[in-house]
């Protein structure tokens, strides 16, 4: 665990501290190499074996669904702990895809993200710019690479990242207060259709709250297509009802 983050990654959150490392003896692959056309297809192929490559059952047939699940695992290891440190400690972590490396499992999953150093406190008022290195650099490179090698729509991959952000935001509001400047800045990011410079914001409204049969439920903006893998149950926040999936 990175020493500076130890105060927040305790108890039930201790596992988050294991997702970001600096001095770690395990082999790590630079992010740019892992996301290259040479290596990423191999990682996705290994990951697909989790669901059993059984042609008779068509399990793992659709690479898009496999890639979607792989990206969600990646974002849980990157976005979740980085934003937790951002909100709770007002801490900047060096997460550029050009400087970080990935500790990978034999099945191709990202186990941990290795950073060049432990970072330091933010020196500016919370705002959307504080998320640029994480989202405009690292996450964007993941989205582009996964879309390139799997055929999965970038909108799906961005929504996978956005749902991870929204989960951290909800927990941050509950634990730190909705009016905390860091929490408010993250909420604004998810509520903005465009960035300050006019660019479309791919993280806009990743989760909606809709009325389903008289009950307000959380629902993804874009389906993650995990239903294409027969081994997996429907996502709890799926925007497509099971009856509609059966028709597909």
Secondary structure as UniProt FT lines:
FT   HELIX           3..5
FT   TURN            6..8
FT   HELIX           11..13
FT   HELIX           14..17
FT   TURN            18..19
FT   STRAND          20..21
FT   STRAND          29..30
FT   HELIX           31..34
FT   TURN            37..39
FT   HELIX           40..48
FT   HELIX           49..51
FT   HELIX           55..57
FT   TURN            58..60
FT   HELIX           63..89
FT   STRAND          91..92
FT   TURN            97..99
FT   STRAND          101..104
FT   TURN            106..107
FT   STRAND          110..114
FT   STRAND          120..121
FT   HELIX           128..131
FT   HELIX           132..139
FT   HELIX           140..150
FT   HELIX           154..176
FT   TURN            178..179
FT   HELIX           181..191
FT   TURN            196..197
FT   TURN            202..205
FT   STRAND          207..212
FT   TURN            213..214
FT   STRAND          215..220
FT   HELIX           226..228
FT   TURN            230..231
FT   TURN            236..237
FT   HELIX           242..247
//
